[in-house]
Amino acid sequence: QKEVEQDPGPLSVPEGAIVSLNCTYSNSAFQYFMWYRQYSRKGPELLMYTYSSGNKEDGRFTAQVDKSSKYISLFIRDSQPSDSATYLCAMSGRYSSASKIIFGSGTRLSIRP
Amino acid sequence: DTGVSQDPRHKITKRGQNVTFRCDPISEHNRLYWYRQTLGQGPEFLTYFQNEAQLEKSRLLSDRFSAERPKGSFSTLEIQRTEQGDSAMYLCASSGWGQGSSDNEQFFGPGTRLTVL
């Protein structure tokens, strides 16, 4: 079993819809949770970064972490065609220093105009 | 541009040849990471440096792979005797305090795409 599980999609929704992306994980030591966006043949771009449980909002993006269920989500409101990309959830375990990140396999998202 | 840069962006080589990639991190970041990403998968951790010290290496990093960061600034990743299974995107990331980011936020470069024929 992988440490981080993510549905690979593809997920296709109409423009303006609310998108929900999710990951589950098995390692209770994870403390930091991230979402990256990756366009084709580009490096991952950090979208959201949260510590421990709770919600964090940034513009049209909301990240949720539920450590009791080992479940994290990313919501995209008013989705745009430019949001079409692969979304990677990621997490790391150390709380006092930077550490390697464990990534999910990514969900391919397509927003239809 | 103050982001992470990588060179070259693409490399095509024949099996058995050696290749070397370079990464220049964000200037004030003291941590530098290498990851490998294959098609349809998320990046997988290879190794990381704090300043010039290599602090962690993945089991994925076989004896044919070596990484250096001699002066705590740029880093190189060398693959010796390349194999077809080495074909992947090699990503570099950096982290550190500065530009409003914390030590745990890793920022990635555009990657070097390696094709081994």
Contacts between the chains, C-beta under 8 A, distances in Angstrom:
chain1	res1	chain2	res2	distance
A	4	B	42	7.8
A	6	B	42	7.7
A	8	B	40	7.0
A	32	B	104	5.1
A	34	B	105	7.7
A	36	B	108	7.6
A	41	B	113	7.2
A	42	B	110	6.0
A	42	B	111	7.4
A	43	B	4	7.6
A	43	B	91	5.7
A	43	B	108	4.0
A	43	B	109	5.3
A	43	B	110	4.7
A	43	B	111	4.9
A	44	B	43	6.8
A	44	B	91	7.3
A	44	B	108	4.8
A	45	B	108	7.2
A	46	B	105	6.2
A	46	B	106	7.2
A	46	B	107	6.2
A	46	B	108	7.7
A	49	B	102	7.9
A	49	B	104	7.5
A	49	B	105	5.3
A	88	B	42	5.2
A	88	B	43	7.7
A	90	B	42	7.4
A	92	B	104	6.6
A	94	B	104	7.8
A	97	B	103	6.7
A	98	B	31	5.0
A	98	B	48	7.8
A	98	B	95	4.9
A	98	B	96	8.0
A	98	B	103	4.8
A	98	B	104	5.2
A	98	B	106	7.3
A	99	B	56	8.0
A	99	B	104	7.7
A	100	B	33	6.9
A	100	B	45	3.9
A	100	B	48	6.3
A	100	B	56	6.5
A	100	B	58	7.6
A	101	B	33	7.9
A	101	B	35	8.0
A	101	B	43	7.6
A	101	B	45	6.8
A	101	B	106	6.0
A	102	B	45	7.4
A	103	B	42	3.1
A	103	B	43	5.2
A	103	B	44	7.4
A	104	B	42	5.4
A	105	B	40	6.9
A	105	B	41	5.4
A	105	B	42	5.1
A	106	B	40	7.6
A	106	B	41	7.4
A	106	B	42	5.4
